[in-house]
Amino acid sequence: MRSKAGLDGAPDVAADGVAPSALPSGVLAGLRGIRFPLDLIGVLVLLVVTALVVWPPLTQDWPLGRTDALIYFIPLWGYLGEQLRAGNIPAWNPAQFGGMPFAGDPESGWMYLPTMVVSTLLPAVAAFKTLVLVHLSLAALGTYVLGRVLGLGMLAAVVAGAAYEFSALLE
């Protein structure tokens, strides 16, 4: 049985059938650099920093008045939660703007699983605040993992995660 060989004479396919070039070598090197006990500390630090920075504004209602949240998103997601709890698919929202399409509106939260779950389980304002916390945490953790895969140390990845997470929040 003959194996395929590349230009340099080396086989193109490894013994397990996966091409060695399927993943870039930098990604593989970055994954080898992740040390899970140390990274658990980095993740916990990011979550604590997120809670410390985001918790005070989320316990008060005044920051909500400065955005479209109070006028548009909180009533929209409250309606989504009411309809889902009743077992309905909300195709039309009769309560806003004299009636508007709901399921066809991408801002309604319909078919976005985190919004659907949180709006169904919590009251509208609590659901909005929970989604803010979840999205900021995901931004920080995603940037942390990216930094670690790219070869940053734990402290540098924590700083990168916090900087990305709060870049728009601390304008």
N, C-alpha and C positions, 0 to 999 in steps of 0.2 A: 504494500500500500504506500503510495507516494504522498507526502505532505506538500502543501503549497509553501513556497519559499519566497521571501522578499528579495529586493535587489542585493542585499548584503549576504544572502544565503541563509539567513535565519528564518525559521518558520513564522508565518503570519498569525497562526492560531496557537494558543498555548494548549497544554495537555487537557485542561478542563473545558476547552472549546471556546473560551472567551479571548477575544483579541486583546493583546496587551495594551494596545493604544486606545481601548474603549474609554478609559478615564485619563484625563491629563495627569502627567506625573506630579505636577504641583498639588493637585487635589489629594493624591495618594500620600504625598509627603506631609501635607497639612493634617490629614486624618491620623497619621502616625504620631503627630505632635500633640494630639489631644490626650490629656491625662484626666480621667473622670473624677477622682477625688478632688483634685485641684480645681477642675472646672465646676464641680458642684458648689464650691465656695464662691466662684465667680458668679454663677447663676443666682445664688442666694443673695450676694451683695447687690446685684442688679435689681432683684425683686424688692429688697428692703429699700434701696434708693428710690425706686418707683413709688413704693407705698408712702415714703416720707415726703416726696415732692408732690404727689398727686392727691394724697388723702385730704389735706386741709381744704383745697378748693372744692373737692367733691363732697365734703360734709356740709358745705354751705350752698345755698341756691343762687347767690348773686352772680357767680361766673356764668351761669346758664343764660342770664338775661342779656349778655353781650354777644351772643351768637344766634344763629338760626335755630338752635336747639329748641328753645322755648316756644317759638312760633310754628315751626315746621316739623322737626324730627320727633320730638317727644309726643305730640298728638298723633303723628303718623304711626309710630311704633306702638303707641298705646292702642290704637285701633287694630293694628296687626295682632297684638296679643289677645285682645278681646275676641276677634274673629277666630283665631286659632284655638283658643280655649273652648269656644262654642262648636268647634269642628267644621267651620266654614272656610272655604277658599275665598279670600277677599278680592273679588274682581273689580269692585267699584267702591270708592270712598265717598259717601254722600255728605260727609261732615266738613270737608275742607274745600274751599274755593267754589262753593256751589255745586260740588260733585266733581270727581276726577277719577280717571282710571287708576286702579291700585296695583293689580298684579302686573300690569304693563309698564309701571313706573320703576325705573331702576333705583331710585332713591327710597322707595318704600320699604326696602328690607326684605321683600318677598323673595324667596329662594336663596337668601344668604343665611346659611344655617346658624351662625352665632346670633344674629339679630332675631331670627325666628325663635330660637330656644330661649334666649334671655327675655324677650318680650312676652313670651308665653308664661314663663315662670315668675317674673317680677312685675311690680307696678311700673308704669312708663318712665318716671324720673329715675328710679333705681336701675331700671334696665339700661337707660342711656349712660348713667354713671359707670355701671359695670362694663359696658362695651368700651368706654373710654379707657378704663383701666386695663382691660384685656388687650386692646389694640396697642396701647403704649408698651405693655409688657412684651407682646409678640415682636414689636419693632426692636426693642432692646435685646431680647434673646436671639432673634434672628441675626442681628448685627454682631452680637457676641460670637455666635457659632461661625459666622462668615470670617470674622477676624481670626478665630482660632484655626480654621481650616487654611487660611492664607498664611499662617505661621506667626501671628502675633502672640505675645506672651499673655498670660491671664490678666494682668493688670491693664495692659494696653487694650485688650479686647473688652474689658469692663468699661474703660474710658470711651472707647469707640461706641459701645452699645448705649451708654448714657448720653453721649453727645448726639447720636442720631435720634434717640428717643425724645430728647427734650429740645431739639433744634428749633422746632416750630412753636413749642410751648413757651419758651423763654425769650420771645422776641422783645 
